[in-house]
């Protein structure tokens, strides 16, 4: 039986850093690398193709560091709380 791939949707995924990283907040995964049990993602800033780095993909799961998708500053500072939703 084939081994299940970790982080199958990593490539081309978009992320927002909670803190500026290399001067930017919005990044996209352009490459992935498997090193034994570890999976690494090559991140590139959406506004500067020269701002790039490799990160352990597990760090992307930490909401204190990264948020999936590209968020505005307002969304970063005040994340939507489900308790604020009104369901009709």
NORDACOR-V214149 format. One record per run of one state. SS is the DSSP state (helix for helix, strand for strand, loop for the rest). FROM is the first residue (numbers start at 0). TO is the last residue. If there is no record, write none. Layout:
BEGIN
ss: {SS | SS}
from: {FROM | FROM}
to: {TO | TO}
END
This chain:
BEGIN
ss: {loop | strand | loop | strand | loop | strand | loop | strand | helix | loop | strand | loop | helix | loop | helix | loop}
from: {0 | 13 | 21 | 23 | 35 | 37 | 45 | 51 | 56 | 61 | 65 | 68 | 72 | 77 | 81 | 84}
to: {12 | 20 | 22 | 34 | 36 | 44 | 50 | 55 | 60 | 64 | 67 | 71 | 76 | 80 | 83 | 87}
END
